[in-house]
Amino acid sequence: MDPDVISWLVWKCKRRSCPKKSGFFNLVEKGIRLNGENIHLTERRTELRECIVGDSSFPLLPWLLTPYQRKLLPLPQTQFNRRHSETTKPGQMAL
C-alpha cells in the first residue's frame, strides 16, 4: 500500500480543515493520486472513479466517501452506511 494512503488513513482530526493540510490531500488535488481511469458500468449507465472511504470525522469531498450522520435515516442511506462500514473494515484490520 502506498505510504501516502497509510498516513491519510491513520491520521484523523476533528476539525474539518485538517485533511486539507495533509500531503495526500495535496497529491489528490494536483491529480497525482487517485488519477486512474474511471470504470463504466453499462447496466446502470454509471461511471465510478477511484475514491477513499473515510469515517465521519472527515469532510465529504468528491474523492472521499463518508457516512451519513443523522440518527434517523431513510432506508437507502441506512443501507449506504452499512455498506460503507463493511468497506472500512479491511483497512481498520490492516492497521
KOLGUDREN-271695 format. One record per atom (N, C-alpha, C): residue in one letter; chain; residue number from 1; atom name; x, y, z. Coordinates in nm, 3 decimals. Example, Ala and Ser with C-alpha at 12.3 -4.5 7.8 and 13.67 -1.06 7.14 Angstrom:
<rs>
<"A", "A", 1, "N", <1.319, -0.569, 0.780>>
<"A", "A", 1, "CA", <1.230, -0.450, 0.780>>
<"A", "A", 1, "C", <1.320, -0.330, 0.780>>
<"S", "A", 2, "N", <1.285, -0.225, 0.708>>
<"S", "A", 2, "CA", <1.367, -0.106, 0.714>>
<"S", "A", 2, "C", <1.290, 0.003, 0.787>>
</rs>
This chain:
<rs>
<"M", "A", 1, "N", <0.084, -0.118, 0.000>>
<"M", "A", 1, "CA", <0.000, 0.000, 0.000>>
<"M", "A", 1, "C", <0.089, 0.124, 0.000>>
<"D", "A", 2, "N", <0.043, 0.222, -0.070>>
<"D", "A", 2, "CA", <0.115, 0.349, -0.082>>
<"D", "A", 2, "C", <0.128, 0.417, 0.054>>
<"P", "A", 3, "N", <0.249, 0.461, 0.093>>
<"P", "A", 3, "CA", <0.268, 0.527, 0.223>>
<"P", "A", 3, "C", <0.183, 0.653, 0.240>>
<"D", "A", 4, "N", <0.153, 0.723, 0.131>>
<"D", "A", 4, "CA", <0.066, 0.841, 0.141>>
<"D", "A", 4, "C", <-0.073, 0.802, 0.188>>
<"V", "A", 5, "N", <-0.123, 0.689, 0.136>>
<"V", "A", 5, "CA", <-0.256, 0.643, 0.175>>
<"V", "A", 5, "C", <-0.255, 0.600, 0.321>>
<"I", "A", 6, "N", <-0.151, 0.529, 0.362>>
<"I", "A", 6, "CA", <-0.143, 0.486, 0.502>>
<"I", "A", 6, "C", <-0.143, 0.606, 0.595>>
<"S", "A", 7, "N", <-0.065, 0.707, 0.563>>
<"S", "A", 7, "CA", <-0.062, 0.824, 0.651>>
<"S", "A", 7, "C", <-0.197, 0.894, 0.652>>
<"W", "A", 8, "N", <-0.267, 0.892, 0.541>>
<"W", "A", 8, "CA", <-0.401, 0.953, 0.535>>
<"W", "A", 8, "C", <-0.498, 0.873, 0.621>>
<"L", "A", 9, "N", <-0.490, 0.740, 0.614>>
<"L", "A", 9, "CA", <-0.584, 0.657, 0.688>>
<"L", "A", 9, "C", <-0.566, 0.667, 0.839>>
<"V", "A", 10, "N", <-0.442, 0.671, 0.884>>
<"V", "A", 10, "CA", <-0.419, 0.673, 1.028>>
<"V", "A", 10, "C", <-0.442, 0.811, 1.088>>
<"W", "A", 11, "N", <-0.432, 0.911, 1.005>>
<"W", "A", 11, "CA", <-0.444, 1.046, 1.054>>
<"W", "A", 11, "C", <-0.590, 1.086, 1.063>>
<"K", "A", 12, "N", <-0.634, 1.123, 1.181>>
<"K", "A", 12, "CA", <-0.772, 1.168, 1.199>>
<"K", "A", 12, "C", <-0.770, 1.301, 1.269>>
<"C", "A", 13, "N", <-0.869, 1.380, 1.241>>
<"C", "A", 13, "CA", <-0.877, 1.511, 1.301>>
<"C", "A", 13, "C", <-1.024, 1.550, 1.309>>
<"K", "A", 14, "N", <-1.062, 1.611, 1.416>>
<"K", "A", 14, "CA", <-1.200, 1.653, 1.432>>
<"K", "A", 14, "C", <-1.230, 1.782, 1.358>>
<"R", "A", 15, "N", <-1.131, 1.862, 1.332>>
<"R", "A", 15, "CA", <-1.152, 1.985, 1.257>>
<"R", "A", 15, "C", <-1.158, 1.951, 1.109>>
<"R", "A", 16, "N", <-1.260, 1.997, 1.041>>
<"R", "A", 16, "CA", <-1.280, 1.961, 0.900>>
<"R", "A", 16, "C", <-1.172, 2.016, 0.808>>
<"S", "A", 17, "N", <-1.096, 2.114, 0.853>>
<"S", "A", 17, "CA", <-0.992, 2.169, 0.766>>
<"S", "A", 17, "C", <-0.864, 2.088, 0.772>>
<"C", "A", 18, "N", <-0.849, 2.002, 0.871>>
<"C", "A", 18, "CA", <-0.724, 1.928, 0.889>>
<"C", "A", 18, "C", <-0.682, 1.842, 0.769>>
<"P", "A", 19, "N", <-0.773, 1.764, 0.707>>
<"P", "A", 19, "CA", <-0.726, 1.682, 0.594>>
<"P", "A", 19, "C", <-0.665, 1.766, 0.483>>
<"K", "A", 20, "N", <-0.707, 1.890, 0.468>>
<"K", "A", 20, "CA", <-0.654, 1.974, 0.361>>
<"K", "A", 20, "C", <-0.509, 2.012, 0.385>>
<"K", "A", 21, "N", <-0.459, 1.987, 0.505>>
<"K", "A", 21, "CA", <-0.319, 2.016, 0.535>>
<"K", "A", 21, "C", <-0.229, 1.896, 0.508>>
<"S", "A", 22, "N", <-0.288, 1.781, 0.472>>
<"S", "A", 22, "CA", <-0.208, 1.660, 0.454>>
<"S", "A", 22, "C", <-0.143, 1.655, 0.316>>
<"G", "A", 23, "N", <-0.033, 1.583, 0.308>>
<"G", "A", 23, "CA", <0.035, 1.563, 0.181>>
<"G", "A", 23, "C", <-0.051, 1.487, 0.083>>
<"F", "A", 24, "N", <-0.126, 1.388, 0.133>>
<"F", "A", 24, "CA", <-0.212, 1.308, 0.045>>
<"F", "A", 24, "C", <-0.320, 1.395, -0.018>>
<"F", "A", 25, "N", <-0.382, 1.482, 0.059>>
<"F", "A", 25, "CA", <-0.484, 1.572, 0.005>>
<"F", "A", 25, "C", <-0.426, 1.654, -0.110>>
<"N", "A", 26, "N", <-0.308, 1.710, -0.088>>
<"N", "A", 26, "CA", <-0.244, 1.792, -0.192>>
<"N", "A", 26, "C", <-0.213, 1.710, -0.317>>
<"L", "A", 27, "N", <-0.169, 1.584, -0.299>>
<"L", "A", 27, "CA", <-0.139, 1.499, -0.414>>
<"L", "A", 27, "C", <-0.266, 1.467, -0.493>>
<"V", "A", 28, "N", <-0.376, 1.442, -0.424>>
<"V", "A", 28, "CA", <-0.503, 1.414, -0.493>>
<"V", "A", 28, "C", <-0.551, 1.538, -0.567>>
<"E", "A", 29, "N", <-0.546, 1.651, -0.500>>
<"E", "A", 29, "CA", <-0.594, 1.775, -0.562>>
<"E", "A", 29, "C", <-0.511, 1.813, -0.685>>
<"K", "A", 30, "N", <-0.384, 1.776, -0.687>>
<"K", "A", 30, "CA", <-0.297, 1.803, -0.803>>
<"K", "A", 30, "C", <-0.311, 1.697, -0.912>>
<"G", "A", 31, "N", <-0.388, 1.590, -0.885>>
<"G", "A", 31, "CA", <-0.407, 1.484, -0.984>>
<"G", "A", 31, "C", <-0.296, 1.381, -0.985>>
<"I", "A", 32, "N", <-0.213, 1.378, -0.882>>
<"I", "A", 32, "CA", <-0.102, 1.282, -0.875>>
<"I", "A", 32, "C", <-0.149, 1.149, -0.815>>
<"R", "A", 33, "N", <-0.246, 1.152, -0.725>>
<"R", "A", 33, "CA", <-0.305, 1.032, -0.665>>
<"R", "A", 33, "C", <-0.453, 1.025, -0.703>>
<"L", "A", 34, "N", <-0.507, 0.904, -0.699>>
<"L", "A", 34, "CA", <-0.647, 0.879, -0.735>>
<"L", "A", 34, "C", <-0.676, 0.934, -0.875>>
<"N", "A", 35, "N", <-0.587, 0.905, -0.967>>
<"N", "A", 35, "CA", <-0.597, 0.959, -1.102>>
<"N", "A", 35, "C", <-0.615, 0.850, -1.208>>
<"G", "A", 36, "N", <-0.661, 0.733, -1.165>>
<"G", "A", 36, "CA", <-0.681, 0.624, -1.261>>
<"G", "A", 36, "C", <-0.802, 0.647, -1.348>>
<"E", "A", 37, "N", <-0.819, 0.560, -1.446>>
<"E", "A", 37, "CA", <-0.933, 0.573, -1.537>>
<"E", "A", 37, "C", <-1.062, 0.536, -1.464>>
<"N", "A", 38, "N", <-1.170, 0.603, -1.501>>
<"N", "A", 38, "CA", <-1.300, 0.573, -1.445>>
<"N", "A", 38, "C", <-1.349, 0.438, -1.496>>
<"I", "A", 39, "N", <-1.430, 0.371, -1.416>>
<"I", "A", 39, "CA", <-1.489, 0.243, -1.453>>
<"I", "A", 39, "C", <-1.632, 0.271, -1.499>>
<"H", "A", 40, "N", <-1.669, 0.215, -1.613>>
<"H", "A", 40, "CA", <-1.804, 0.236, -1.666>>
<"H", "A", 40, "C", <-1.888, 0.111, -1.640>>
<"L", "A", 41, "N", <-2.001, 0.129, -1.574>>
<"L", "A", 41, "CA", <-2.096, 0.021, -1.550>>
<"L", "A", 41, "C", <-2.210, 0.039, -1.649>>
<"T", "A", 42, "N", <-2.217, -0.050, -1.747>>
<"T", "A", 42, "CA", <-2.315, -0.032, -1.853>>
<"T", "A", 42, "C", <-2.457, -0.060, -1.807>>
<"E", "A", 43, "N", <-2.475, -0.152, -1.711>>
<"E", "A", 43, "CA", <-2.610, -0.185, -1.664>>
<"E", "A", 43, "C", <-2.683, -0.062, -1.611>>
<"R", "A", 44, "N", <-2.613, 0.018, -1.534>>
<"R", "A", 44, "CA", <-2.677, 0.134, -1.472>>
<"R", "A", 44, "C", <-2.635, 0.266, -1.537>>
<"R", "A", 45, "N", <-2.555, 0.256, -1.642>>
<"R", "A", 45, "CA", <-2.503, 0.376, -1.707>>
<"R", "A", 45, "C", <-2.436, 0.468, -1.605>>
<"T", "A", 46, "N", <-2.352, 0.407, -1.526>>
<"T", "A", 46, "CA", <-2.284, 0.478, -1.418>>
<"T", "A", 46, "C", <-2.135, 0.476, -1.440>>
<"E", "A", 47, "N", <-2.070, 0.582, -1.399>>
<"E", "A", 47, "CA", <-1.925, 0.592, -1.408>>
<"E", "A", 47, "C", <-1.870, 0.603, -1.266>>
<"L", "A", 48, "N", <-1.774, 0.519, -1.232>>
<"L", "A", 48, "CA", <-1.713, 0.520, -1.100>>
<"L", "A", 48, "C", <-1.569, 0.566, -1.111>>
<"R", "A", 49, "N", <-1.526, 0.643, -1.013>>
<"R", "A", 49, "CA", <-1.386, 0.686, -1.008>>
<"R", "A", 49, "C", <-1.323, 0.634, -0.880>>
<"E", "A", 50, "N", <-1.192, 0.640, -0.874>>
<"E", "A", 50, "CA", <-1.122, 0.600, -0.752>>
<"E", "A", 50, "C", <-1.162, 0.693, -0.638>>
<"C", "A", 51, "N", <-1.168, 0.636, -0.520>>
<"C", "A", 51, "CA", <-1.202, 0.718, -0.404>>
<"C", "A", 51, "C", <-1.144, 0.655, -0.277>>
<"I", "A", 52, "N", <-1.150, 0.730, -0.171>>
<"I", "A", 52, "CA", <-1.110, 0.685, -0.038>>
<"I", "A", 52, "C", <-1.237, 0.681, 0.047>>
<"V", "A", 53, "N", <-1.247, 0.582, 0.133>>
<"V", "A", 53, "CA", <-1.360, 0.572, 0.224>>
<"V", "A", 53, "C", <-1.313, 0.618, 0.360>>
<"G", "A", 54, "N", <-1.377, 0.721, 0.413>>
<"G", "A", 54, "CA", <-1.338, 0.777, 0.542>>
<"G", "A", 54, "C", <-1.452, 0.775, 0.641>>
<"D", "A", 55, "N", <-1.422, 0.791, 0.767>>
<"D", "A", 55, "CA", <-1.528, 0.795, 0.868>>
<"D", "A", 55, "C", <-1.585, 0.936, 0.880>>
<"S", "A", 56, "N", <-1.675, 0.954, 0.973>>
<"S", "A", 56, "CA", <-1.748, 1.081, 0.983>>
<"S", "A", 56, "C", <-1.662, 1.197, 1.032>>
<"S", "A", 57, "N", <-1.538, 1.172, 1.074>>
<"S", "A", 57, "CA", <-1.452, 1.283, 1.115>>
<"S", "A", 57, "C", <-1.391, 1.356, 0.995>>
<"F", "A", 58, "N", <-1.405, 1.298, 0.875>>
<"F", "A", 58, "CA", <-1.352, 1.359, 0.754>>
<"F", "A", 58, "C", <-1.461, 1.438, 0.683>>
<"P", "A", 59, "N", <-1.423, 1.540, 0.607>>
<"P", "A", 59, "CA", <-1.523, 1.613, 0.529>>
<"P", "A", 59, "C", <-1.560, 1.533, 0.404>>
<"L", "A", 60, "N", <-1.677, 1.556, 0.352>>
<"L", "A", 60, "CA", <-1.718, 1.494, 0.227>>
<"L", "A", 60, "C", <-1.651, 1.569, 0.113>>
<"L", "A", 61, "N", <-1.576, 1.496, 0.033>>
<"L", "A", 61, "CA", <-1.508, 1.552, -0.084>>
<"L", "A", 61, "C", <-1.544, 1.466, -0.204>>
<"P", "A", 62, "N", <-1.523, 1.512, -0.327>>
<"P", "A", 62, "CA", <-1.559, 1.431, -0.444>>
<"P", "A", 62, "C", <-1.490, 1.294, -0.446>>
<"W", "A", 63, "N", <-1.375, 1.282, -0.385>>
<"W", "A", 63, "CA", <-1.299, 1.157, -0.386>>
<"W", "A", 63, "C", <-1.293, 1.092, -0.246>>
<"L", "A", 64, "N", <-1.371, 1.140, -0.152>>
<"L", "A", 64, "CA", <-1.371, 1.089, -0.014>>
<"L", "A", 64, "C", <-1.514, 1.062, 0.030>>
<"L", "A", 65, "N", <-1.549, 0.934, 0.044>>
<"L", "A", 65, "CA", <-1.684, 0.897, 0.085>>
<"L", "A", 65, "C", <-1.693, 0.888, 0.236>>
<"T", "A", 66, "N", <-1.793, 0.953, 0.292>>
<"T", "A", 66, "CA", <-1.816, 0.948, 0.436>>
<"T", "A", 66, "C", <-1.959, 0.904, 0.462>>
<"P", "A", 67, "N", <-1.987, 0.849, 0.580>>
<"P", "A", 67, "CA", <-2.123, 0.803, 0.608>>
<"P", "A", 67, "C", <-2.218, 0.920, 0.637>>
<"Y", "A", 68, "N", <-2.346, 0.892, 0.619>>
<"Y", "A", 68, "CA", <-2.448, 0.988, 0.661>>
<"Y", "A", 68, "C", <-2.444, 0.997, 0.813>>
<"Q", "A", 69, "N", <-2.471, 1.113, 0.869>>
<"Q", "A", 69, "CA", <-2.451, 1.132, 1.013>>
<"Q", "A", 69, "C", <-2.579, 1.154, 1.094>>
<"R", "A", 70, "N", <-2.692, 1.166, 1.030>>
<"R", "A", 70, "CA", <-2.815, 1.184, 1.107>>
<"R", "A", 70, "C", <-2.854, 1.055, 1.178>>
<"K", "A", 71, "N", <-2.934, 1.066, 1.282>>
<"K", "A", 71, "CA", <-2.974, 0.948, 1.358>>
<"K", "A", 71, "C", <-3.081, 0.867, 1.286>>
<"L", "A", 72, "N", <-3.184, 0.933, 1.238>>
<"L", "A", 72, "CA", <-3.291, 0.863, 1.166>>
<"L", "A", 72, "C", <-3.273, 0.886, 1.017>>
<"L", "A", 73, "N", <-3.243, 0.777, 0.947>>
<"L", "A", 73, "CA", <-3.214, 0.787, 0.803>>
<"L", "A", 73, "C", <-3.313, 0.704, 0.724>>
<"P", "A", 74, "N", <-3.345, 0.747, 0.603>>
<"P", "A", 74, "CA", <-3.426, 0.663, 0.515>>
<"P", "A", 74, "C", <-3.348, 0.535, 0.481>>
<"L", "A", 75, "N", <-3.418, 0.435, 0.436>>
<"L", "A", 75, "CA", <-3.358, 0.305, 0.406>>
<"L", "A", 75, "C", <-3.237, 0.312, 0.312>>
<"P", "A", 76, "N", <-3.243, 0.385, 0.200>>
<"P", "A", 76, "CA", <-3.124, 0.388, 0.112>>
<"P", "A", 76, "C", <-2.999, 0.442, 0.183>>
<"Q", "A", 77, "N", <-3.014, 0.543, 0.265>>
<"Q", "A", 77, "CA", <-2.899, 0.598, 0.337>>
<"Q", "A", 77, "C", <-2.852, 0.503, 0.446>>
<"T", "A", 78, "N", <-2.943, 0.434, 0.510>>
<"T", "A", 78, "CA", <-2.906, 0.332, 0.609>>
<"T", "A", 78, "C", <-2.827, 0.220, 0.542>>
<"Q", "A", 79, "N", <-2.872, 0.178, 0.425>>
<"Q", "A", 79, "CA", <-2.801, 0.073, 0.351>>
<"Q", "A", 79, "C", <-2.664, 0.121, 0.307>>
<"F", "A", 80, "N", <-2.655, 0.246, 0.263>>
<"F", "A", 80, "CA", <-2.525, 0.302, 0.226>>
<"F", "A", 80, "C", <-2.430, 0.298, 0.346>>
<"N", "A", 81, "N", <-2.477, 0.342, 0.463>>
<"N", "A", 81, "CA", <-2.392, 0.343, 0.583>>
<"N", "A", 81, "C", <-2.348, 0.203, 0.620>>
<"R", "A", 82, "N", <-2.435, 0.105, 0.605>>
<"R", "A", 82, "CA", <-2.398, -0.034, 0.636>>
<"R", "A", 82, "C", <-2.288, -0.081, 0.541>>
<"R", "A", 83, "N", <-2.305, -0.054, 0.413>>
<"R", "A", 83, "CA", <-2.203, -0.094, 0.314>>
<"R", "A", 83, "C", <-2.074, -0.016, 0.335>>
<"H", "A", 84, "N", <-2.087, 0.109, 0.367>>
<"H", "A", 84, "CA", <-1.970, 0.193, 0.395>>
<"H", "A", 84, "C", <-1.891, 0.133, 0.511>>
<"S", "A", 85, "N", <-1.961, 0.097, 0.617>>
<"S", "A", 85, "CA", <-1.895, 0.038, 0.735>>
<"S", "A", 85, "C", <-1.823, -0.092, 0.700>>
<"E", "A", 86, "N", <-1.888, -0.176, 0.621>>
<"E", "A", 86, "CA", <-1.825, -0.302, 0.578>>
<"E", "A", 86, "C", <-1.702, -0.275, 0.494>>
<"T", "A", 87, "N", <-1.704, -0.173, 0.414>>
<"T", "A", 87, "CA", <-1.591, -0.139, 0.328>>
<"T", "A", 87, "C", <-1.471, -0.093, 0.408>>
<"T", "A", 88, "N", <-1.494, -0.027, 0.520>>
<"T", "A", 88, "CA", <-1.382, 0.025, 0.601>>
<"T", "A", 88, "C", <-1.315, -0.084, 0.684>>
<"K", "A", 89, "N", <-1.381, -0.195, 0.709>>
<"K", "A", 89, "CA", <-1.327, -0.298, 0.800>>
<"K", "A", 89, "C", <-1.191, -0.354, 0.758>>
<"P", "A", 90, "N", <-1.168, -0.390, 0.630>>
<"P", "A", 90, "CA", <-1.035, -0.441, 0.595>>
<"P", "A", 90, "C", <-0.921, -0.341, 0.626>>
<"G", "A", 91, "N", <-0.946, -0.214, 0.599>>
<"G", "A", 91, "CA", <-0.845, -0.113, 0.628>>
<"G", "A", 91, "C", <-0.818, -0.099, 0.777>>
<"Q", "A", 92, "N", <-0.924, -0.104, 0.858>>
<"Q", "A", 92, "CA", <-0.908, -0.097, 1.002>>
<"Q", "A", 92, "C", <-0.833, -0.217, 1.056>>
<"M", "A", 93, "N", <-0.863, -0.335, 1.001>>
<"M", "A", 93, "CA", <-0.795, -0.456, 1.046>>
<"M", "A", 93, "C", <-0.647, -0.455, 1.006>>
<"A", "A", 94, "N", <-0.617, -0.397, 0.891>>
<"A", "A", 94, "CA", <-0.479, -0.394, 0.841>>
<"A", "A", 94, "C", <-0.391, -0.302, 0.925>>
<"L", "A", 95, "N", <-0.451, -0.200, 0.982>>
<"L", "A", 95, "CA", <-0.374, -0.104, 1.061>>
<"L", "A", 95, "C", <-0.375, -0.145, 1.204>>
</rs>
